[in-house]
Amino acid sequence: MRRSWLILSLLLAMVFAYHNPWMLHKTAVFTWNAFDLAEGASLHPDIRAESPTLLTPLYLRLPLVMIGVMIAIIAAQLRDERWRWIWRGIAILVVLRLNPPIDFYPFGNEDANYNQLGYLMFSGLGLIGLVTVGSHWIKGISIPLLIIALGLTLYSSIIGYRTAIDTFQRVGLDVDIGGGLVMFVSLALCVGALAVLPPLVQYIQKARKLPAS
């Protein structure tokens, strides 16, 4: 129970880190958090020419979806039903950060950037819905699911950052890594450690108690 609360707190801190600077520049204009970095990258011709379209912004936006899903997964472990629903509401709010401009509605837009935001948001809401409906069945596999989502989060954030930074450096921008990304990765590693180490320690302790054959 305490571990679930710690993981949820760390996931919420990851949202905070996501919105802290990932890219530093001597001027505030190009000092961007992950969300702004995805938006800025989406305007570059090289990024728009990617296949699949806007792959780099997708990498940078996917962590918000995964964090929302991870919050929903761990919320299912809480004993108090009220807190389960509160955290599910928080998970939904995290994913709603990707809500596109009104021009996207009701059936999409010619702008690939708007479409990506919209489809990611609806995909995230759908996944949270599935986790909520199937919460009784996923309890036994919640940690493996969390690790998969966490792995996708780390991979997509690092690849997205690296590609975006390389793109901006090619056009002469003197940019560097921001503390937000360092904090984000550190928190993600802490989530992974909290998810994996306690069960592993319990398994080792039980194995030691088994009588020798």
N, C-alpha and C positions, 0 to 999 in steps of 0.2 A: 504493500500500500504506500509506504513512504517512498519507495523507489519510483513508483508511478508518478507521484507528485514532483519528485526531483526531475524526472525526465520531462514532464510537462513544463516545468519552470524553465528548463534549459531550452526546450523547443520555442517557448515564448521569447526567450533571450535571443535565439537565432533570428527571429523576426526583427528584433531591434537591431541586431548586427547587420542584417540584410539592408536596412535603411540607413546605415552609417557608411561613410566614404569607403568605396572599394578602389577607386582610382583617384590619385592625388595629382594636382597640378598647381603651379605657383599662383594661378588665379582661381577664384571660386567658381568661375563659369564652367570649367572642365573638371572640377572636383565632384565626382558623382558617386552616389550609392549604386547598389546593384540594379535597382529598378530604373534609375536614370541612365545607367550605363547601357541597359538593354534598349531604352528609347533612343539614346544617342547613336548607338551602333546601327539601329534599324534605318537610320537616315543615310548611312554610307553606301555608295554604289556597289562596292565589293561585297558588302553584307547582303544587300538586296539581290545580288546575283548568285548567292549561294544556292546549292541544291542539297537538301530541300530548302525552299525559300525561307530566309531569315532564320537559319539554323542557330546562329550565335545568340540572337535575342531569345530564342526558344530555350537554349541552355541556361541563360541567365534568369528566365522567368519560371522555369520548371521547379526550382527549389521552393517557391511559395506554395505550389500545388502539393508537393511532397510533404512540406511541413504541416499543411492543413490535414493531409491524410494521416500523418504520424500522430498528430494530436488526437484525431478521431479514434485511431487504433488504441492508444494508451488510455483515452477517456473510458473506453469499454471496460477497463480493469478496475475502475473506481467502484467502491461499494455503494456510495450514496448516489441515488439516481439523479438527484437535483444537480450534483456536481458533474455527473456524466453529461447532462444536457447543457449545462453552462459551458463546459469545455468543447462540446460539439458546436455550440454557437460561436465560440472563439475560432474554431477551425474554419467555419463558414466565413467569418469576417476576414480571416487571413487570405482565403482564396478570392474573396470579393475585391481584394486590392487590385486584382487583374481586370476589374470591370472596365470594358472599353468605352470610348466616347459614345454618345447617344446615336451618332451616325451609323453605328454598327447594327442597331436594331431596326426592324425585327428579324431580318433574314440575312444578316451579313452585309458586307460592304466590299467595294472594289479594292479598298486599301488592305494589303496583305498584313500590315502591322495590326490594324484594328481586328481583323479576322483572327489572327493568332491570339491576341488578348482574349477575345470572346470565347473562342473554342477551348482555350486552356482553362478559363474560368468555369465554363460549363462542365468540362471534363473533371475538374477538381471537385465541383459540387456533386457530380454523379458518383465519384469514388467515395466521397464522404458519406453519401446516402447509402451506398452499398455496404460500407463498413458499419454504419449505424444499424441497418436492417439485419446484417449478418453478425452482429456483435456477439451473439451467443455461440456461434459456430467458430469464430476466429480466435477465441480466447486461448485455445491450445497452441495456436501458431502465431500469436501476436508478436513475439520477439523475432522470429524469422522474417515476418512481414515488415517489421520496423527496420531491421537490418538492411533488407532489400531497398526500402524507400530511402534510408539514410545513405546507402551506397550510391543510389541514383542522384541524390541531392549533392553529395560531395563531388561526384564525377562531373555532373552538368555545370555546377558553379565554377569549378576550376577550369574546365575546358572552355566554357563561355568567357570567363575573365581573360584567359590567355589569348584567345582568338581576338577578342575586342581590343585588348591592349596592343597586340601586334599590329592590328589594323590602324589604330590611331598613331602609333609610333612611326609607321611607314609614311604618314603624311606630315611628319615633323613635330608632332606634339610630344613635349618632354613630360611624360607621365610616369607615375610609380604606383606601387601597391599601397592601398589604404588600410588603415587599422580595422575597418569593418570586415574585410575579407579574412584577415588573420583571426579576428574574434569569431567569425562565423565558422571557420574550419575548426578552431579550438573547441567551440561549444559542441559541434557535431561529433568530434572525437570523444568528448565527455559523455554525450548521449550513448554512443556506441559502447563505451566502457561500462556505463551503468546497466546497459541492456545485456551485455555478454558476461561480464566478470562474476556477478553474484551467482547465476546458475552454474557457471563453470566451477566456482569454488565449492558450491554444494555438491556437485557431481564428484569432484576430487575427494572431498571429505567422506562421502558415502562409499566411494571405491576403496578408500583406505580401511574402512570398517569391515569390509567383506573378508570372511575367513580365507586364508590362503589354501589353495587346492593341493 
